[in-house]
């Protein structure tokens, strides 16, 4: 039997590199399907329309409302079955001239928004409760703010200290499916967020700080 020698050698595939290539390709395809890579999609801002704090029997309560619209990229992903999450964070800190400021209290609340194709309804889930809405506008209205949200115990802030409150509200891209996060950095059209700092007055009302 005649044997043939190939004029070149076939190297074994480099599996880690191949795996990265395949994973990156999947992420790219998913981004294209959901419109995440389109330069025409611009991020929309969040306006903090109202925020107030009040003393209650069991602690400090915060109420706020925001204004924003979803970009086409976010809305397209939502309608393709990708749930999106919104998160509000509150941190209360005590000012100390002799040392770094200390955190007195912290609270966080999240909302999950998803499209249910079988029932053709939008569902908003928060605090263990689920509500269905027939339109996206109604669903967004339910998650753009909170009322009488318990954010701190009185024992943590009820003294003569000087306190300030850091507030943030954002669309949380860290909870997107992992393939959508690979190599995306800050996806255009997904940069919904607002951050503000307020001085906490002695009567627990808020005074704008920045």
Rosetta constraint file for C-alpha pairs under 8 A:
AtomPair CA 13 CA 18 HARMONIC 7.38 0.50
AtomPair CA 14 CA 18 HARMONIC 6.11 0.50
AtomPair CA 15 CA 19 HARMONIC 5.95 0.50
AtomPair CA 16 CA 20 HARMONIC 6.26 0.50
AtomPair CA 17 CA 21 HARMONIC 6.18 0.50
AtomPair CA 18 CA 22 HARMONIC 6.20 0.50
AtomPair CA 19 CA 23 HARMONIC 6.07 0.50
AtomPair CA 20 CA 24 HARMONIC 5.89 0.50
AtomPair CA 21 CA 25 HARMONIC 6.05 0.50
AtomPair CA 22 CA 26 HARMONIC 6.23 0.50
AtomPair CA 23 CA 27 HARMONIC 6.26 0.50
AtomPair CA 23 CA 179 HARMONIC 7.53 0.50
AtomPair CA 24 CA 28 HARMONIC 6.16 0.50
AtomPair CA 24 CA 179 HARMONIC 7.94 0.50
AtomPair CA 24 CA 182 HARMONIC 7.07 0.50
AtomPair CA 24 CA 183 HARMONIC 7.91 0.50
AtomPair CA 25 CA 29 HARMONIC 6.20 0.50
AtomPair CA 26 CA 30 HARMONIC 6.18 0.50
AtomPair CA 26 CA 179 HARMONIC 6.97 0.50
AtomPair CA 27 CA 31 HARMONIC 6.07 0.50
AtomPair CA 27 CA 179 HARMONIC 4.70 0.50
AtomPair CA 27 CA 180 HARMONIC 5.70 0.50
AtomPair CA 27 CA 181 HARMONIC 7.82 0.50
AtomPair CA 27 CA 182 HARMONIC 6.42 0.50
AtomPair CA 28 CA 32 HARMONIC 6.19 0.50
AtomPair CA 29 CA 33 HARMONIC 6.20 0.50
AtomPair CA 30 CA 34 HARMONIC 6.20 0.50
AtomPair CA 30 CA 179 HARMONIC 7.32 0.50
AtomPair CA 30 CA 180 HARMONIC 6.67 0.50
AtomPair CA 31 CA 35 HARMONIC 5.89 0.50
AtomPair CA 31 CA 36 HARMONIC 4.86 0.50
AtomPair CA 31 CA 37 HARMONIC 5.90 0.50
AtomPair CA 31 CA 180 HARMONIC 6.23 0.50
AtomPair CA 32 CA 36 HARMONIC 6.18 0.50
AtomPair CA 32 CA 37 HARMONIC 5.93 0.50
AtomPair CA 32 CA 38 HARMONIC 7.61 0.50
AtomPair CA 34 CA 73 HARMONIC 6.41 0.50
AtomPair CA 34 CA 76 HARMONIC 6.12 0.50
AtomPair CA 34 CA 77 HARMONIC 5.15 0.50
AtomPair CA 34 CA 80 HARMONIC 7.72 0.50
AtomPair CA 35 CA 41 HARMONIC 7.93 0.50
AtomPair CA 35 CA 73 HARMONIC 5.21 0.50
AtomPair CA 35 CA 76 HARMONIC 7.28 0.50
AtomPair CA 35 CA 77 HARMONIC 7.70 0.50
AtomPair CA 36 CA 41 HARMONIC 7.84 0.50
AtomPair CA 36 CA 73 HARMONIC 5.94 0.50
AtomPair CA 36 CA 187 HARMONIC 6.15 0.50
AtomPair CA 36 CA 188 HARMONIC 6.51 0.50
AtomPair CA 36 CA 189 HARMONIC 7.52 0.50
AtomPair CA 37 CA 187 HARMONIC 7.39 0.50
AtomPair CA 37 CA 188 HARMONIC 7.34 0.50
AtomPair CA 38 CA 188 HARMONIC 7.73 0.50
AtomPair CA 39 CA 188 HARMONIC 7.31 0.50
AtomPair CA 41 CA 71 HARMONIC 7.07 0.50
AtomPair CA 41 CA 72 HARMONIC 6.87 0.50
AtomPair CA 41 CA 73 HARMONIC 6.58 0.50
AtomPair CA 41 CA 188 HARMONIC 6.10 0.50
AtomPair CA 41 CA 189 HARMONIC 5.51 0.50
AtomPair CA 42 CA 71 HARMONIC 7.09 0.50
AtomPair CA 42 CA 188 HARMONIC 5.70 0.50
AtomPair CA 42 CA 189 HARMONIC 4.79 0.50
AtomPair CA 43 CA 71 HARMONIC 6.67 0.50
AtomPair CA 43 CA 188 HARMONIC 5.51 0.50
AtomPair CA 43 CA 189 HARMONIC 3.67 0.50
AtomPair CA 43 CA 190 HARMONIC 5.84 0.50
AtomPair CA 43 CA 191 HARMONIC 5.30 0.50
AtomPair CA 43 CA 192 HARMONIC 6.88 0.50
AtomPair CA 44 CA 68 HARMONIC 7.19 0.50
AtomPair CA 44 CA 69 HARMONIC 6.94 0.50
AtomPair CA 44 CA 70 HARMONIC 7.16 0.50
AtomPair CA 44 CA 71 HARMONIC 6.48 0.50
AtomPair CA 44 CA 189 HARMONIC 6.40 0.50
AtomPair CA 44 CA 190 HARMONIC 7.63 0.50
AtomPair CA 44 CA 191 HARMONIC 6.62 0.50
AtomPair CA 44 CA 192 HARMONIC 5.94 0.50
AtomPair CA 45 CA 68 HARMONIC 6.49 0.50
AtomPair CA 45 CA 191 HARMONIC 7.19 0.50
AtomPair CA 45 CA 192 HARMONIC 5.34 0.50
AtomPair CA 45 CA 193 HARMONIC 6.37 0.50
AtomPair CA 45 CA 194 HARMONIC 7.45 0.50
AtomPair CA 46 CA 66 HARMONIC 6.61 0.50
AtomPair CA 46 CA 67 HARMONIC 5.84 0.50
AtomPair CA 46 CA 68 HARMONIC 5.00 0.50
AtomPair CA 46 CA 192 HARMONIC 5.87 0.50
AtomPair CA 46 CA 193 HARMONIC 5.50 0.50
AtomPair CA 46 CA 194 HARMONIC 5.60 0.50
AtomPair CA 47 CA 66 HARMONIC 5.47 0.50
AtomPair CA 47 CA 67 HARMONIC 5.04 0.50
AtomPair CA 47 CA 68 HARMONIC 6.48 0.50
AtomPair CA 47 CA 194 HARMONIC 6.90 0.50
AtomPair CA 48 CA 64 HARMONIC 7.66 0.50
AtomPair CA 48 CA 65 HARMONIC 6.31 0.50
AtomPair CA 48 CA 66 HARMONIC 4.54 0.50
AtomPair CA 48 CA 67 HARMONIC 6.54 0.50
AtomPair CA 48 CA 194 HARMONIC 7.07 0.50
AtomPair CA 49 CA 64 HARMONIC 7.53 0.50
AtomPair CA 49 CA 65 HARMONIC 5.53 0.50
AtomPair CA 49 CA 66 HARMONIC 4.97 0.50
AtomPair CA 49 CA 67 HARMONIC 6.35 0.50
AtomPair CA 50 CA 63 HARMONIC 7.88 0.50
AtomPair CA 50 CA 64 HARMONIC 5.20 0.50
AtomPair CA 50 CA 65 HARMONIC 5.18 0.50
AtomPair CA 50 CA 66 HARMONIC 6.91 0.50
AtomPair CA 51 CA 62 HARMONIC 7.30 0.50
AtomPair CA 51 CA 63 HARMONIC 5.61 0.50
AtomPair CA 51 CA 64 HARMONIC 4.09 0.50
AtomPair CA 51 CA 65 HARMONIC 6.56 0.50
AtomPair CA 52 CA 62 HARMONIC 5.83 0.50
AtomPair CA 52 CA 63 HARMONIC 5.38 0.50
AtomPair CA 52 CA 64 HARMONIC 6.42 0.50
AtomPair CA 52 CA 205 HARMONIC 6.67 0.50
AtomPair CA 52 CA 206 HARMONIC 6.28 0.50
AtomPair CA 53 CA 60 HARMONIC 6.88 0.50
AtomPair CA 53 CA 61 HARMONIC 5.59 0.50
AtomPair CA 53 CA 62 HARMONIC 4.48 0.50
AtomPair CA 53 CA 63 HARMONIC 6.37 0.50
AtomPair CA 53 CA 204 HARMONIC 6.21 0.50
AtomPair CA 53 CA 205 HARMONIC 5.27 0.50
AtomPair CA 53 CA 206 HARMONIC 6.28 0.50
AtomPair CA 54 CA 60 HARMONIC 5.93 0.50
AtomPair CA 54 CA 61 HARMONIC 5.36 0.50
AtomPair CA 54 CA 62 HARMONIC 6.59 0.50
AtomPair CA 54 CA 203 HARMONIC 7.88 0.50
AtomPair CA 54 CA 204 HARMONIC 5.72 0.50
AtomPair CA 54 CA 205 HARMONIC 6.09 0.50
AtomPair CA 55 CA 59 HARMONIC 6.10 0.50
AtomPair CA 55 CA 60 HARMONIC 4.90 0.50
AtomPair CA 55 CA 61 HARMONIC 6.30 0.50
AtomPair CA 55 CA 203 HARMONIC 7.50 0.50
AtomPair CA 55 CA 204 HARMONIC 6.09 0.50
AtomPair CA 56 CA 60 HARMONIC 5.84 0.50
AtomPair CA 56 CA 61 HARMONIC 6.56 0.50
AtomPair CA 58 CA 153 HARMONIC 6.40 0.50
AtomPair CA 58 CA 154 HARMONIC 6.69 0.50
AtomPair CA 59 CA 150 HARMONIC 6.79 0.50
AtomPair CA 59 CA 151 HARMONIC 7.50 0.50
AtomPair CA 59 CA 152 HARMONIC 5.52 0.50
AtomPair CA 59 CA 153 HARMONIC 4.28 0.50
AtomPair CA 59 CA 154 HARMONIC 4.42 0.50
AtomPair CA 59 CA 155 HARMONIC 7.90 0.50
AtomPair CA 60 CA 150 HARMONIC 5.90 0.50
AtomPair CA 60 CA 151 HARMONIC 5.83 0.50
AtomPair CA 60 CA 152 HARMONIC 5.11 0.50
AtomPair CA 60 CA 153 HARMONIC 6.33 0.50
AtomPair CA 60 CA 154 HARMONIC 6.58 0.50
AtomPair CA 60 CA 204 HARMONIC 7.57 0.50
AtomPair CA 61 CA 148 HARMONIC 5.03 0.50
AtomPair CA 61 CA 149 HARMONIC 5.02 0.50
AtomPair CA 61 CA 150 HARMONIC 4.50 0.50
AtomPair CA 61 CA 151 HARMONIC 5.83 0.50
AtomPair CA 61 CA 152 HARMONIC 7.36 0.50
AtomPair CA 62 CA 146 HARMONIC 7.74 0.50
AtomPair CA 62 CA 147 HARMONIC 6.67 0.50
AtomPair CA 62 CA 148 HARMONIC 5.37 0.50
AtomPair CA 62 CA 149 HARMONIC 4.97 0.50
AtomPair CA 62 CA 150 HARMONIC 6.50 0.50
AtomPair CA 62 CA 151 HARMONIC 6.70 0.50
AtomPair CA 63 CA 145 HARMONIC 7.37 0.50
AtomPair CA 63 CA 146 HARMONIC 5.43 0.50
AtomPair CA 63 CA 147 HARMONIC 4.33 0.50
AtomPair CA 63 CA 148 HARMONIC 5.33 0.50
AtomPair CA 63 CA 149 HARMONIC 6.19 0.50
AtomPair CA 64 CA 145 HARMONIC 5.24 0.50
AtomPair CA 64 CA 146 HARMONIC 5.57 0.50
AtomPair CA 64 CA 147 HARMONIC 6.57 0.50
AtomPair CA 65 CA 144 HARMONIC 5.80 0.50
AtomPair CA 65 CA 145 HARMONIC 4.11 0.50
AtomPair CA 65 CA 146 HARMONIC 6.64 0.50
AtomPair CA 66 CA 144 HARMONIC 5.28 0.50
AtomPair CA 66 CA 145 HARMONIC 6.01 0.50
AtomPair CA 67 CA 144 HARMONIC 6.87 0.50
AtomPair CA 68 CA 192 HARMONIC 7.99 0.50
AtomPair CA 70 CA 74 HARMONIC 6.02 0.50
AtomPair CA 70 CA 75 HARMONIC 6.13 0.50
AtomPair CA 70 CA 189 HARMONIC 7.99 0.50
AtomPair CA 71 CA 75 HARMONIC 6.27 0.50
AtomPair CA 71 CA 189 HARMONIC 5.39 0.50
AtomPair CA 71 CA 190 HARMONIC 7.32 0.50
AtomPair CA 72 CA 76 HARMONIC 5.86 0.50
AtomPair CA 72 CA 189 HARMONIC 7.40 0.50
AtomPair CA 73 CA 77 HARMONIC 6.24 0.50
AtomPair CA 73 CA 189 HARMONIC 5.95 0.50
AtomPair CA 73 CA 190 HARMONIC 7.55 0.50
AtomPair CA 74 CA 78 HARMONIC 6.13 0.50
AtomPair CA 74 CA 189 HARMONIC 6.77 0.50
AtomPair CA 74 CA 190 HARMONIC 6.54 0.50
AtomPair CA 75 CA 79 HARMONIC 6.19 0.50
AtomPair CA 76 CA 80 HARMONIC 6.27 0.50
AtomPair CA 77 CA 81 HARMONIC 6.61 0.50
AtomPair CA 77 CA 82 HARMONIC 5.44 0.50
AtomPair CA 77 CA 83 HARMONIC 7.98 0.50
AtomPair CA 78 CA 82 HARMONIC 4.85 0.50
AtomPair CA 78 CA 83 HARMONIC 5.91 0.50
AtomPair CA 78 CA 84 HARMONIC 6.87 0.50
AtomPair CA 78 CA 114 HARMONIC 6.33 0.50
AtomPair CA 78 CA 115 HARMONIC 6.29 0.50
AtomPair CA 79 CA 115 HARMONIC 6.03 0.50
AtomPair CA 81 CA 114 HARMONIC 6.95 0.50
AtomPair CA 81 CA 115 HARMONIC 6.12 0.50
AtomPair CA 81 CA 116 HARMONIC 7.59 0.50
AtomPair CA 81 CA 117 HARMONIC 7.92 0.50
AtomPair CA 82 CA 114 HARMONIC 6.87 0.50
AtomPair CA 82 CA 115 HARMONIC 7.92 0.50
AtomPair CA 82 CA 176 HARMONIC 7.72 0.50
AtomPair CA 82 CA 177 HARMONIC 7.91 0.50
AtomPair CA 83 CA 112 HARMONIC 6.63 0.50
AtomPair CA 83 CA 113 HARMONIC 5.61 0.50
AtomPair CA 83 CA 114 HARMONIC 4.52 0.50
AtomPair CA 83 CA 115 HARMONIC 7.31 0.50
AtomPair CA 83 CA 176 HARMONIC 7.57 0.50
AtomPair CA 84 CA 112 HARMONIC 5.88 0.50
AtomPair CA 84 CA 113 HARMONIC 5.31 0.50
AtomPair CA 84 CA 114 HARMONIC 6.57 0.50
AtomPair CA 84 CA 171 HARMONIC 7.43 0.50
AtomPair CA 84 CA 172 HARMONIC 7.49 0.50
AtomPair CA 84 CA 173 HARMONIC 7.82 0.50
AtomPair CA 84 CA 175 HARMONIC 7.53 0.50
AtomPair CA 84 CA 176 HARMONIC 6.90 0.50
AtomPair CA 85 CA 110 HARMONIC 6.78 0.50
AtomPair CA 85 CA 111 HARMONIC 5.53 0.50
AtomPair CA 85 CA 112 HARMONIC 4.59 0.50
AtomPair CA 85 CA 113 HARMONIC 6.14 0.50
AtomPair CA 85 CA 171 HARMONIC 5.83 0.50
AtomPair CA 85 CA 172 HARMONIC 5.44 0.50
AtomPair CA 85 CA 173 HARMONIC 7.52 0.50
AtomPair CA 85 CA 175 HARMONIC 6.87 0.50
AtomPair CA 86 CA 110 HARMONIC 5.54 0.50
AtomPair CA 86 CA 111 HARMONIC 5.13 0.50
AtomPair CA 86 CA 112 HARMONIC 6.64 0.50
AtomPair CA 86 CA 143 HARMONIC 7.73 0.50
AtomPair CA 86 CA 169 HARMONIC 7.26 0.50
AtomPair CA 86 CA 170 HARMONIC 5.63 0.50
AtomPair CA 86 CA 171 HARMONIC 4.41 0.50
AtomPair CA 86 CA 172 HARMONIC 5.55 0.50
AtomPair CA 87 CA 108 HARMONIC 7.10 0.50
AtomPair CA 87 CA 109 HARMONIC 5.74 0.50
AtomPair CA 87 CA 110 HARMONIC 4.31 0.50
AtomPair CA 87 CA 111 HARMONIC 6.44 0.50
AtomPair CA 87 CA 169 HARMONIC 5.65 0.50
AtomPair CA 87 CA 170 HARMONIC 5.48 0.50
AtomPair CA 87 CA 171 HARMONIC 6.39 0.50
AtomPair CA 87 CA 172 HARMONIC 6.32 0.50
AtomPair CA 88 CA 108 HARMONIC 5.67 0.50
AtomPair CA 88 CA 109 HARMONIC 5.31 0.50
AtomPair CA 88 CA 110 HARMONIC 6.36 0.50
AtomPair CA 88 CA 167 HARMONIC 7.43 0.50
AtomPair CA 88 CA 168 HARMONIC 5.63 0.50
AtomPair CA 88 CA 169 HARMONIC 4.30 0.50
AtomPair CA 88 CA 170 HARMONIC 6.61 0.50
AtomPair CA 89 CA 106 HARMONIC 7.58 0.50
AtomPair CA 89 CA 107 HARMONIC 5.96 0.50
AtomPair CA 89 CA 108 HARMONIC 4.50 0.50
AtomPair CA 89 CA 109 HARMONIC 6.66 0.50
AtomPair CA 89 CA 166 HARMONIC 7.99 0.50
AtomPair CA 89 CA 167 HARMONIC 5.81 0.50
AtomPair CA 89 CA 168 HARMONIC 5.24 0.50
AtomPair CA 89 CA 169 HARMONIC 6.45 0.50
AtomPair CA 90 CA 106 HARMONIC 5.63 0.50
AtomPair CA 90 CA 107 HARMONIC 5.21 0.50
AtomPair CA 90 CA 108 HARMONIC 6.28 0.50
AtomPair CA 90 CA 151 HARMONIC 7.11 0.50
AtomPair CA 90 CA 165 HARMONIC 6.89 0.50
AtomPair CA 90 CA 166 HARMONIC 5.71 0.50
AtomPair CA 90 CA 167 HARMONIC 4.76 0.50
AtomPair CA 90 CA 168 HARMONIC 6.69 0.50
AtomPair CA 91 CA 103 HARMONIC 7.13 0.50
AtomPair CA 91 CA 104 HARMONIC 7.76 0.50
AtomPair CA 91 CA 105 HARMONIC 5.92 0.50
AtomPair CA 91 CA 106 HARMONIC 4.42 0.50
AtomPair CA 91 CA 107 HARMONIC 6.57 0.50
AtomPair CA 91 CA 165 HARMONIC 5.71 0.50
AtomPair CA 91 CA 166 HARMONIC 5.12 0.50
AtomPair CA 91 CA 167 HARMONIC 6.68 0.50
AtomPair CA 92 CA 103 HARMONIC 6.00 0.50
AtomPair CA 92 CA 104 HARMONIC 5.51 0.50
AtomPair CA 92 CA 105 HARMONIC 5.15 0.50
AtomPair CA 92 CA 106 HARMONIC 6.22 0.50
AtomPair CA 92 CA 163 HARMONIC 6.72 0.50
AtomPair CA 92 CA 164 HARMONIC 5.80 0.50
AtomPair CA 92 CA 165 HARMONIC 4.49 0.50
AtomPair CA 92 CA 166 HARMONIC 6.35 0.50
AtomPair CA 93 CA 101 HARMONIC 6.37 0.50
AtomPair CA 93 CA 102 HARMONIC 5.49 0.50
AtomPair CA 93 CA 103 HARMONIC 4.29 0.50
AtomPair CA 93 CA 104 HARMONIC 5.21 0.50
AtomPair CA 93 CA 105 HARMONIC 7.08 0.50
AtomPair CA 93 CA 163 HARMONIC 5.52 0.50
AtomPair CA 93 CA 164 HARMONIC 5.52 0.50
AtomPair CA 93 CA 165 HARMONIC 6.37 0.50
AtomPair CA 93 CA 166 HARMONIC 7.97 0.50
AtomPair CA 94 CA 101 HARMONIC 5.57 0.50
AtomPair CA 94 CA 102 HARMONIC 5.32 0.50
AtomPair CA 94 CA 103 HARMONIC 6.28 0.50
AtomPair CA 94 CA 104 HARMONIC 6.34 0.50
AtomPair CA 94 CA 161 HARMONIC 6.63 0.50
AtomPair CA 94 CA 162 HARMONIC 5.65 0.50
AtomPair CA 94 CA 163 HARMONIC 4.37 0.50
AtomPair CA 94 CA 164 HARMONIC 6.54 0.50
AtomPair CA 95 CA 100 HARMONIC 7.64 0.50
AtomPair CA 95 CA 101 HARMONIC 4.86 0.50
AtomPair CA 95 CA 102 HARMONIC 6.96 0.50
AtomPair CA 95 CA 161 HARMONIC 7.50 0.50
AtomPair CA 95 CA 162 HARMONIC 5.51 0.50
AtomPair CA 95 CA 163 HARMONIC 5.83 0.50
AtomPair CA 95 CA 164 HARMONIC 7.44 0.50
AtomPair CA 96 CA 100 HARMONIC 6.24 0.50
AtomPair CA 96 CA 101 HARMONIC 5.29 0.50
AtomPair CA 96 CA 102 HARMONIC 7.55 0.50
AtomPair CA 96 CA 162 HARMONIC 7.91 0.50
AtomPair CA 104 CA 156 HARMONIC 5.90 0.50
AtomPair CA 104 CA 157 HARMONIC 6.78 0.50
AtomPair CA 105 CA 151 HARMONIC 7.40 0.50
AtomPair CA 105 CA 152 HARMONIC 5.66 0.50
AtomPair CA 105 CA 153 HARMONIC 7.77 0.50
AtomPair CA 105 CA 156 HARMONIC 6.89 0.50
AtomPair CA 106 CA 151 HARMONIC 6.69 0.50
AtomPair CA 106 CA 152 HARMONIC 7.00 0.50
AtomPair CA 107 CA 151 HARMONIC 5.24 0.50
AtomPair CA 107 CA 152 HARMONIC 7.38 0.50
AtomPair CA 109 CA 126 HARMONIC 7.65 0.50
AtomPair CA 109 CA 127 HARMONIC 7.59 0.50
AtomPair CA 110 CA 126 HARMONIC 6.16 0.50
AtomPair CA 110 CA 127 HARMONIC 7.73 0.50
AtomPair CA 111 CA 124 HARMONIC 6.51 0.50
AtomPair CA 111 CA 125 HARMONIC 5.64 0.50
AtomPair CA 111 CA 126 HARMONIC 4.88 0.50
AtomPair CA 111 CA 143 HARMONIC 6.49 0.50
AtomPair CA 112 CA 123 HARMONIC 7.83 0.50
AtomPair CA 112 CA 124 HARMONIC 5.50 0.50
AtomPair CA 112 CA 125 HARMONIC 5.06 0.50
AtomPair CA 112 CA 126 HARMONIC 6.62 0.50
AtomPair CA 113 CA 122 HARMONIC 7.05 0.50
AtomPair CA 113 CA 123 HARMONIC 5.79 0.50
AtomPair CA 113 CA 124 HARMONIC 4.73 0.50
AtomPair CA 113 CA 125 HARMONIC 6.73 0.50
AtomPair CA 113 CA 139 HARMONIC 7.70 0.50
AtomPair CA 114 CA 122 HARMONIC 5.70 0.50
AtomPair CA 114 CA 123 HARMONIC 5.37 0.50
AtomPair CA 114 CA 124 HARMONIC 6.73 0.50
AtomPair CA 115 CA 120 HARMONIC 7.13 0.50
AtomPair CA 115 CA 121 HARMONIC 6.06 0.50
AtomPair CA 115 CA 122 HARMONIC 4.58 0.50
AtomPair CA 115 CA 123 HARMONIC 6.34 0.50
AtomPair CA 116 CA 120 HARMONIC 5.44 0.50
AtomPair CA 116 CA 121 HARMONIC 5.33 0.50
AtomPair CA 116 CA 122 HARMONIC 5.95 0.50
AtomPair CA 116 CA 123 HARMONIC 7.04 0.50
AtomPair CA 117 CA 121 HARMONIC 6.91 0.50
AtomPair CA 120 CA 134 HARMONIC 7.35 0.50
AtomPair CA 121 CA 132 HARMONIC 6.16 0.50
AtomPair CA 121 CA 133 HARMONIC 5.62 0.50
AtomPair CA 121 CA 134 HARMONIC 4.98 0.50
AtomPair CA 121 CA 135 HARMONIC 7.03 0.50
AtomPair CA 122 CA 132 HARMONIC 5.55 0.50
AtomPair CA 122 CA 133 HARMONIC 5.08 0.50
AtomPair CA 122 CA 134 HARMONIC 6.26 0.50
AtomPair CA 122 CA 135 HARMONIC 6.72 0.50
AtomPair CA 122 CA 136 HARMONIC 6.48 0.50
AtomPair CA 122 CA 139 HARMONIC 6.43 0.50
AtomPair CA 123 CA 130 HARMONIC 6.65 0.50
AtomPair CA 123 CA 131 HARMONIC 5.60 0.50
AtomPair CA 123 CA 132 HARMONIC 4.43 0.50
AtomPair CA 123 CA 133 HARMONIC 6.25 0.50
AtomPair CA 123 CA 139 HARMONIC 7.12 0.50
AtomPair CA 124 CA 130 HARMONIC 5.73 0.50
AtomPair CA 124 CA 131 HARMONIC 5.43 0.50
AtomPair CA 124 CA 132 HARMONIC 6.49 0.50
AtomPair CA 124 CA 139 HARMONIC 6.52 0.50
AtomPair CA 124 CA 142 HARMONIC 7.79 0.50
AtomPair CA 124 CA 143 HARMONIC 7.61 0.50
AtomPair CA 125 CA 129 HARMONIC 5.53 0.50
AtomPair CA 125 CA 130 HARMONIC 4.40 0.50
AtomPair CA 125 CA 131 HARMONIC 6.54 0.50
AtomPair CA 126 CA 130 HARMONIC 6.66 0.50
AtomPair CA 132 CA 139 HARMONIC 7.66 0.50
AtomPair CA 133 CA 138 HARMONIC 6.16 0.50
AtomPair CA 133 CA 139 HARMONIC 5.67 0.50
AtomPair CA 134 CA 138 HARMONIC 7.32 0.50
AtomPair CA 134 CA 139 HARMONIC 7.96 0.50
AtomPair CA 135 CA 139 HARMONIC 6.51 0.50
AtomPair CA 136 CA 140 HARMONIC 6.12 0.50
AtomPair CA 137 CA 141 HARMONIC 6.20 0.50
AtomPair CA 138 CA 142 HARMONIC 6.56 0.50
AtomPair CA 139 CA 143 HARMONIC 6.91 0.50
AtomPair CA 140 CA 144 HARMONIC 6.09 0.50
AtomPair CA 141 CA 145 HARMONIC 7.84 0.50
AtomPair CA 152 CA 156 HARMONIC 7.01 0.50
AtomPair CA 152 CA 157 HARMONIC 7.75 0.50
AtomPair CA 153 CA 157 HARMONIC 7.11 0.50
AtomPair CA 154 CA 158 HARMONIC 5.13 0.50
AtomPair CA 157 CA 161 HARMONIC 7.47 0.50
AtomPair CA 157 CA 163 HARMONIC 7.81 0.50
AtomPair CA 160 CA 202 HARMONIC 7.82 0.50
AtomPair CA 162 CA 200 HARMONIC 7.48 0.50
AtomPair CA 163 CA 199 HARMONIC 6.37 0.50
AtomPair CA 163 CA 200 HARMONIC 5.37 0.50
AtomPair CA 163 CA 201 HARMONIC 7.65 0.50
AtomPair CA 164 CA 197 HARMONIC 7.13 0.50
AtomPair CA 164 CA 198 HARMONIC 5.58 0.50
AtomPair CA 164 CA 199 HARMONIC 4.20 0.50
AtomPair CA 164 CA 200 HARMONIC 4.91 0.50
AtomPair CA 165 CA 197 HARMONIC 5.70 0.50
AtomPair CA 165 CA 198 HARMONIC 5.08 0.50
AtomPair CA 165 CA 199 HARMONIC 6.13 0.50
AtomPair CA 165 CA 200 HARMONIC 6.42 0.50
AtomPair CA 166 CA 195 HARMONIC 7.53 0.50
AtomPair CA 166 CA 196 HARMONIC 6.06 0.50
AtomPair CA 166 CA 197 HARMONIC 4.52 0.50
AtomPair CA 166 CA 198 HARMONIC 6.44 0.50
AtomPair CA 167 CA 195 HARMONIC 5.71 0.50
AtomPair CA 167 CA 196 HARMONIC 5.30 0.50
AtomPair CA 167 CA 197 HARMONIC 6.15 0.50
AtomPair CA 168 CA 193 HARMONIC 7.23 0.50
AtomPair CA 168 CA 194 HARMONIC 5.61 0.50
AtomPair CA 168 CA 195 HARMONIC 4.33 0.50
AtomPair CA 168 CA 196 HARMONIC 6.45 0.50
AtomPair CA 169 CA 193 HARMONIC 5.53 0.50
AtomPair CA 169 CA 194 HARMONIC 5.47 0.50
AtomPair CA 169 CA 195 HARMONIC 6.69 0.50
AtomPair CA 170 CA 191 HARMONIC 7.94 0.50
AtomPair CA 170 CA 192 HARMONIC 5.46 0.50
AtomPair CA 170 CA 193 HARMONIC 3.97 0.50
AtomPair CA 170 CA 194 HARMONIC 6.43 0.50
AtomPair CA 171 CA 190 HARMONIC 7.10 0.50
AtomPair CA 171 CA 191 HARMONIC 7.12 0.50
AtomPair CA 171 CA 192 HARMONIC 5.34 0.50
AtomPair CA 171 CA 193 HARMONIC 6.37 0.50
AtomPair CA 172 CA 176 HARMONIC 7.73 0.50
AtomPair CA 173 CA 181 HARMONIC 7.79 0.50
AtomPair CA 173 CA 190 HARMONIC 7.25 0.50
AtomPair CA 174 CA 181 HARMONIC 7.49 0.50
AtomPair CA 176 CA 180 HARMONIC 6.54 0.50
AtomPair CA 176 CA 181 HARMONIC 6.87 0.50
AtomPair CA 177 CA 181 HARMONIC 6.92 0.50
AtomPair CA 178 CA 182 HARMONIC 6.61 0.50
AtomPair CA 180 CA 184 HARMONIC 7.11 0.50
AtomPair CA 181 CA 185 HARMONIC 7.21 0.50
AtomPair CA 186 CA 190 HARMONIC 7.25 0.50
AtomPair CA 186 CA 191 HARMONIC 6.97 0.50
AtomPair CA 187 CA 191 HARMONIC 7.16 0.50
AtomPair CA 196 CA 209 HARMONIC 7.71 0.50
AtomPair CA 196 CA 210 HARMONIC 6.01 0.50
AtomPair CA 197 CA 208 HARMONIC 6.69 0.50
AtomPair CA 197 CA 209 HARMONIC 5.27 0.50
AtomPair CA 197 CA 210 HARMONIC 5.31 0.50
AtomPair CA 198 CA 206 HARMONIC 5.86 0.50
AtomPair CA 198 CA 207 HARMONIC 5.37 0.50
AtomPair CA 198 CA 208 HARMONIC 4.59 0.50
AtomPair CA 198 CA 209 HARMONIC 4.53 0.50
AtomPair CA 198 CA 210 HARMONIC 6.86 0.50
AtomPair CA 199 CA 206 HARMONIC 5.71 0.50
AtomPair CA 199 CA 207 HARMONIC 4.97 0.50
AtomPair CA 199 CA 208 HARMONIC 6.24 0.50
AtomPair CA 199 CA 209 HARMONIC 5.81 0.50
AtomPair CA 200 CA 204 HARMONIC 5.55 0.50
AtomPair CA 200 CA 205 HARMONIC 5.98 0.50
AtomPair CA 200 CA 206 HARMONIC 4.99 0.50
AtomPair CA 200 CA 207 HARMONIC 6.48 0.50
AtomPair CA 201 CA 205 HARMONIC 5.32 0.50
AtomPair CA 201 CA 206 HARMONIC 6.01 0.50
AtomPair CA 201 CA 207 HARMONIC 6.94 0.50
